[in-house]
């Protein structure tokens, strides 16, 4: 089943831009991410899997197509309760999940675009809550392996995160130690979380 088929079967969602409104509450000891979706075709997938196993976070590997993980994991989970999900995928895969997530009242609350530069480096554009920017900037600039850095950042996010009405901030960082991206030139790390009304409704149910 293709991405087009999944989207045709979903309720139409409004067009989504790159401006995110987010609010994060103080960090919990266990973090907030329930699972992380990653594309197993990426060179970074091995490092991601290692970090997720170390942190005890559920793995949800895909091979480009998000259909399987949507029907087997994300849709059933979000139908029952709000949950924060992270990922490292292609921009197209994120677009598909972003639109499907709207139907379960979940939104993108953080995004980092990883783009290979002509000189062979990796440029990271961070769109995230202002209070998370300094740690993300330092990790991506200094880490010997940016893919491990993003897995750790996702696993250690404060929780719970939820979509609200405050604008995020953006910053661009270039890795000093660029890990190859294989045949891809653009990958994206993301976090999807429930909007505030969903959290409220589940607390009062």
LINWOCOR-V744923 format. One record per backbone hydrogen bond with DSSP energy under -1.0 kcal/mol. NH is the residue of the N-H (numbers start at 1). CO is the residue of the C=O. E is the energy in kcal/mol with one decimal. If there is no record, write none. Layout:
[[NH,CO,E] [NH,CO,E]]
This chain:
[[6,2,-1.9] [7,3,-2.3] [8,4,-2.1] [9,5,-1.5] [22,166,-3.0] [23,162,-1.6] [25,160,-1.4] [34,84,-3.2] [36,58,-2.2] [37,86,-2.9] [38,60,-1.2] [39,88,-1.8] [40,62,-2.9] [42,39,-1.7] [45,42,-1.6] [48,44,-2.3] [49,45,-2.7] [50,46,-2.1] [51,47,-2.2] [52,48,-2.6] [53,49,-2.3] [54,50,-2.2] [55,51,-2.1] [57,52,-2.4] [58,34,-1.1] [60,36,-2.1] [62,38,-2.4] [65,63,-1.1] [70,66,-2.2] [71,67,-2.3] [72,68,-2.5] [73,69,-1.6] [74,69,-2.4] [75,70,-2.8] [77,73,-1.9] [78,74,-2.9] [79,75,-1.7] [80,77,-1.1] [81,77,-2.2] [85,192,-2.5] [86,35,-2.5] [87,190,-2.0] [88,37,-2.3] [89,188,-2.2] [94,90,-2.0] [95,91,-2.4] [96,92,-1.9] [97,93,-2.4] [98,94,-3.2] [99,95,-1.9] [100,96,-2.1] [101,97,-2.9] [102,98,-1.1] [103,100,-1.1] [104,101,-1.6] [105,102,-1.6] [106,101,-2.2] [107,193,-3.4] [109,191,-2.8] [110,191,-1.2] [111,127,-2.9] [112,189,-3.2] [113,125,-2.2] [114,187,-3.5] [115,123,-2.9] [116,185,-2.2] [117,121,-2.6] [120,117,-2.1] [123,115,-3.1] [124,173,-4.0] [125,113,-2.5] [126,171,-3.8] [127,111,-3.4] [128,169,-2.2] [132,129,-1.8] [136,132,-1.9] [137,133,-2.9] [138,134,-2.3] [139,135,-2.3] [140,136,-2.4] [141,137,-1.9] [142,138,-2.2] [143,139,-2.0] [149,145,-1.8] [150,146,-2.4] [151,147,-1.7] [152,148,-2.4] [153,149,-2.6] [154,150,-2.4] [155,151,-2.3] [156,152,-1.7] [157,154,-1.1] [162,23,-1.8] [163,194,-2.2] [168,20,-2.0] [169,128,-2.5] [171,126,-1.9] [173,124,-2.9] [175,122,-2.4] [176,141,-1.6] [184,181,-1.6] [187,114,-2.5] [188,89,-2.8] [189,112,-2.9] [190,87,-2.2] [191,110,-2.1] [192,85,-3.1] [193,107,-2.8] [195,105,-2.5] [196,163,-1.9] [199,195,-1.6] [200,196,-2.2] [201,197,-2.2] [202,198,-2.2] [203,199,-1.8] [204,200,-1.5]]
